Amino acid sequence: MAHVLILGTGGTIAGTGTDPARAWAYQAAQLGVAQLVAAVPELAAIPLATQQVAQIDSKDMAWPVWQALAQALDVAMQDAAVEAVVITHGTDTLEETACLLHHLHDGRKPIVLTAAMRPATAPDADGPRNLRDAVRLAHAAAGLGLGGVVAVLHGRVWAGIDVRKAHSHALDAFDGGGAVPLALLDDAGVTLASAGAAAQWGTWPRGEAMGWALVSAPMPPRVEIVLSHADADGWLVDAALRQSALDAAAGEAHRRAQALCGLVVATTGHGTVNTGLEAALQRAVAQGVVVWRSSRVARGGVTPREGDAWPAAGTFTPAQARVALQMRLLAQRPPLTSRMAPAV
């Protein structure tokens, strides 16, 4: 029977605490994904299967977890019985995982990420509603032949390429960095037209189809993020270059694992960089490091302009741009759509 597969990775949605009056005092990733499903009786009408891929606080997201998730998704995409996949995740790094999956997925089935801002033991726990909405949406999208990566949080459906955490503790903590939701969900789980969206389902993202095998490398290319700010003089960039040189001297295998391959600059404004930091970045480029510019500003991103020294990362947050650059370095190929970040 066709079913929705729910992959659990932990996060606050699976978190528990001992005092409901102090919802902020909890441990993430304490409940298994099967327990999360059992707590949402509205899901009984939808055929489901569950699989625990990881059990972590998403602040600790790392390459091995992404590899395990990609392997599970690869199997699910090839399984005719799986019509769609829902992933329970922590909120802290959800935008990075969503960006990664958008790069890898070919859009043949819906992949829906969801999370929670309150632990399962909180009186205002938002996980059950978010999980209910995510499963209902995944099931409905599969019935309509839609694929791609989206996130469902607080009654809003965001494209995986757009979603980002915009508030540190509010229940309505996510937005699209200026992009509108693909859809809105009411309490009954009915999909409603989103203001500004082209149609009821918006423009459903299909993914960049780089392939799940792209993350099979033992280690990802090392890409770091640096911030342009008052008095930024490039000290951190030069320190990273020195450390990379020391790692290279330690041996070929160590060099491949630790060498600095890319830098994402969280620029001021629309892509501007402090002069002192700019000089250090030029030294990095001279040593073969790829530099991309994102922005530390919440909305608008960085669009390319004539005469740019380094590529603009579009609307990606610095964290998303880091993931995108890692994928580009792994694939060594140009972007497939104009919405994506630039080629290396």
C-alpha positions in Angstrom: 0.0 0.0 0.0 1.2 3.5 -0.9 2.3 5.3 2.3 4.0 8.4 3.6 7.4 7.6 5.2 8.4 9.7 8.2 12.1 10.0 8.9 13.0 11.2 12.3 16.2 13.1 13.1 15.5 14.4 16.6 15.2 18.1 17.4 12.9 20.1 19.7 9.8 18.4 18.2 11.1 15.3 19.9 12.2 17.1 23.1 11.0 16.7 26.6 11.2 18.6 29.9 10.2 17.9 33.5 8.4 21.2 34.2 5.7 22.2 31.7 5.7 25.7 33.2 9.4 26.1 32.1 9.1 25.0 28.5 12.5 26.4 27.7 14.1 23.9 30.1 14.2 20.7 28.0 16.3 18.1 26.3 16.0 17.9 22.5 15.8 14.6 20.7 14.3 12.4 23.5 11.3 10.9 21.7 11.4 8.5 18.8 9.6 9.3 15.6 7.1 6.5 16.2 6.2 8.2 19.5 5.6 11.5 17.7 3.2 9.9 15.3 1.3 8.1 18.0 0.7 11.4 19.7 -1.2 12.8 16.7 -4.5 10.7 16.3 -5.5 12.7 13.2 -2.9 10.8 11.3 -4.6 7.5 11.7 -6.4 7.8 8.4 -3.2 8.1 6.4 -1.0 5.1 5.8 2.3 5.7 7.4 5.7 4.2 8.1 8.5 5.5 10.3 12.2 5.3 10.4 14.7 6.8 12.9 17.6 8.2 10.9 19.2 10.1 13.7 18.5 11.4 17.2 20.2 14.8 17.7 19.7 18.4 18.6 19.9 20.0 15.2 22.5 22.5 16.4 24.8 19.5 16.2 23.9 18.7 12.6 26.9 17.2 10.8 28.0 15.5 7.5 27.4 11.9 8.7 23.8 12.7 9.6 23.2 14.3 6.2 24.8 11.2 4.6 22.4 8.9 6.5 19.5 11.0 5.6 20.5 11.1 1.9 20.8 7.3 1.9 17.4 6.9 3.4 15.9 9.3 0.9 17.6 7.5 -2.0 16.0 4.3 -0.9 12.6 6.0 -0.5 12.7 7.6 -3.9 13.2 4.2 -5.5 10.5 2.4 -3.4 7.2 2.5 -5.3 5.3 2.1 -2.0 6.6 5.4 -0.7 4.5 8.2 -2.1 6.1 11.0 -0.1 8.5 11.6 2.7 8.2 13.8 5.9 11.3 14.6 7.9 11.1 15.7 11.5 14.0 18.1 12.3 15.3 20.6 14.7 14.7 24.3 13.9 18.3 25.5 14.4 19.7 24.1 11.1 16.5 23.2 9.2 17.3 25.8 6.6 20.6 24.2 5.9 19.2 20.7 5.5 16.4 22.0 3.3 18.9 23.7 1.1 21.0 20.6 0.9 18.0 18.4 0.0 16.9 20.9 -2.7 20.2 20.5 -4.4 20.2 16.7 -4.3 16.5 15.9 -5.0 15.2 15.4 -8.5 11.6 16.3 -7.5 10.0 13.0 -8.3 8.2 12.8 -4.9 7.4 15.4 -2.2 9.9 15.8 0.7 8.4 17.8 3.5 10.4 19.0 6.5 8.8 20.0 9.8 9.9 21.0 13.2 8.8 22.6 16.5 9.7 25.6 18.6 8.3 24.0 21.8 9.1 20.5 23.2 6.5 17.8 23.2 5.9 18.3 27.0 5.1 22.0 26.7 1.5 23.1 27.2 1.7 25.0 23.9 3.6 22.3 22.0 3.5 23.1 18.3 5.0 19.8 17.1 1.8 17.8 16.8 0.1 20.3 14.6 3.2 20.8 12.5 3.6 17.0 12.0 -0.1 16.7 11.2 0.1 19.4 8.6 3.3 18.1 7.1 1.9 14.6 6.6 -1.4 15.8 5.2 0.4 18.1 2.8 2.8 15.4 1.7 0.0 13.0 1.1 -2.0 15.6 -0.9 1.0 16.7 -2.9 1.8 13.1 -3.9 -1.8 12.7 -5.1 -1.4 15.8 -7.3 1.9 14.5 -8.7 4.0 17.3 -7.0 7.5 16.7 -5.9 10.3 18.9 -4.5 11.4 20.0 -1.1 9.2 22.2 1.2 8.9 22.9 4.9 5.7 23.2 6.9 5.8 25.3 10.0 3.0 27.2 11.9 0.5 26.7 9.1 2.7 27.9 6.3 4.3 26.0 3.5 7.8 27.3 2.4 9.9 26.3 -0.5 13.0 24.4 0.8 15.2 26.9 -1.1 13.6 29.9 0.7 12.8 28.8 4.3 14.9 30.2 7.1 14.6 30.8 10.8 13.7 34.4 11.4 12.9 34.5 15.1 14.8 32.9 18.0 11.8 31.8 20.1 8.4 32.7 18.7 6.1 29.9 17.6 5.9 31.6 14.2 9.6 31.6 13.8 10.2 31.0 10.0 9.8 33.0 6.9 11.1 33.0 3.3 13.5 35.9 3.4 11.0 38.0 1.4 9.5 35.1 -0.6 5.8 34.4 0.1 4.6 31.0 1.4 3.7 28.5 -1.2 0.4 27.9 0.7 -1.3 28.4 4.0 -3.0 25.7 6.0 -6.0 26.2 8.3 -6.7 24.2 11.4 -8.4 21.5 9.4 -5.3 21.1 7.2 -7.0 22.5 4.1 -4.6 24.1 1.7 -5.5 27.7 1.1 -4.2 30.2 -1.5 -1.2 32.2 -0.2 -1.4 35.9 -0.7 1.0 36.8 -3.5 1.4 33.2 -4.7 0.7 32.5 -8.4 -1.8 29.7 -7.6 -3.2 27.7 -4.7 0.0 25.6 -4.6 2.3 28.4 -5.5 5.3 27.4 -7.6 6.3 24.1 -6.2 10.1 23.6 -6.3 11.5 20.6 -8.1 15.0 20.5 -6.9 18.4 20.7 -8.6 18.8 16.9 -9.1 22.5 16.7 -8.2 21.9 13.2 -6.9 22.0 11.6 -3.5 25.4 10.1 -4.2 27.0 13.6 -4.1 27.1 13.4 -0.3 28.8 10.0 -0.2 32.3 11.7 0.1 33.8 10.9 3.5 34.3 14.6 4.2 32.7 17.7 2.5 34.9 20.5 1.1 35.8 22.8 4.0 33.8 26.0 3.5 33.7 28.6 6.3 31.7 31.7 6.9 33.2 35.1 7.8 31.4 38.2 8.8 32.0 41.7 7.5 31.6 44.2 10.3 33.2 47.3 11.8 36.9 46.9 12.2 37.0 43.6 10.2 40.6 43.3 9.1 40.8 39.8 7.7 42.5 38.3 10.8 40.2 35.3 10.8 40.8 34.7 7.0 44.5 34.8 7.4 44.4 32.5 10.4 42.3 30.0 8.4 44.8 30.2 5.5 47.7 29.5 7.9 45.9 26.6 9.5 45.1 25.2 6.1 48.8 25.4 5.1 49.8 23.6 8.3 47.2 20.8 7.6 48.6 20.4 4.1 52.1 20.0 5.5 50.8 17.1 7.7 50.1 14.8 4.8 48.0 14.3 1.8 45.0 12.6 3.5 44.9 15.2 6.2 45.2 18.0 3.6 42.2 16.7 1.7 40.1 16.6 4.8 41.1 19.9 6.3 42.2 22.3 3.5 40.2 25.4 3.2 38.3 25.3 -0.1 35.7 28.1 0.1 34.6 31.1 2.1 31.2 32.6 2.3 31.2 36.3 3.4 28.2 37.5 5.3 28.5 41.0 3.8 27.1 44.3 5.0 24.2 45.7 3.0 23.9 44.6 -0.6 27.2 42.7 -0.8 29.7 45.3 0.6 32.8 44.1 2.4 35.1 46.0 4.8 38.3 47.1 3.1 40.5 45.2 5.5 38.6 42.0 5.1 38.5 42.4 1.3 42.3 42.4 1.2 42.4 39.1 3.1 39.8 37.6 0.8 41.9 38.5 -2.2 44.8 36.7 -0.6 42.6 33.7 -0.1 41.5 33.7 -3.7 45.1 33.9 -4.8 45.6 30.6 -2.9 42.8 28.9 -4.7 40.0 29.5 -2.2 36.5 30.1 -3.8 34.8 33.2 -2.3 31.0 33.9 -2.4 29.1 36.9 -1.0 26.0 36.5 1.0 24.5 39.2 3.2 24.0 39.5 7.0 20.8 41.5 6.2 17.6 39.5 6.8 16.0 40.1 3.4 17.0 40.9 -0.1 20.2 38.9 -0.4 22.9 39.9 -2.9 22.3 40.1 -6.6 25.1 40.1 -9.1 26.4 43.4 -10.5 28.8 44.3 -13.2 32.4 44.5 -11.9 31.8 42.2 -8.8 35.0 40.8 -7.5 33.3 37.6 -6.2 30.0 35.9 -7.1 26.8 36.8 -5.3 24.9 34.0 -3.5 21.5 35.4 -4.4 18.8 35.2 -1.6 20.6 32.5 0.3 21.4 33.1 4.0 25.1 32.7 4.8 24.4 29.2 6.2 22.5 28.2 3.0 25.2 29.7 0.8 27.8 27.6 2.6 25.9 24.4 1.8 25.3 25.5 -1.8 29.0 26.2 -2.3 29.9 22.8 -0.8 27.6 21.1 -3.3 29.1 23.1 -6.2 32.6 22.2 -5.1 31.7 18.5 -4.9 30.0 18.6 -8.3 32.2 21.1 -10.0 29.4 22.1 -12.3 27.4 25.3 -13.0 24.0 26.0 -11.5 21.0 24.4 -13.2 18.5 27.3 -12.6 18.8 31.1 -12.3 17.4 31.0 -8.8 20.4 29.1 -7.5 23.7 30.5 -6.4 26.6 31.0 -8.9 29.0 28.5 -10.3 32.4 28.2 -8.7 
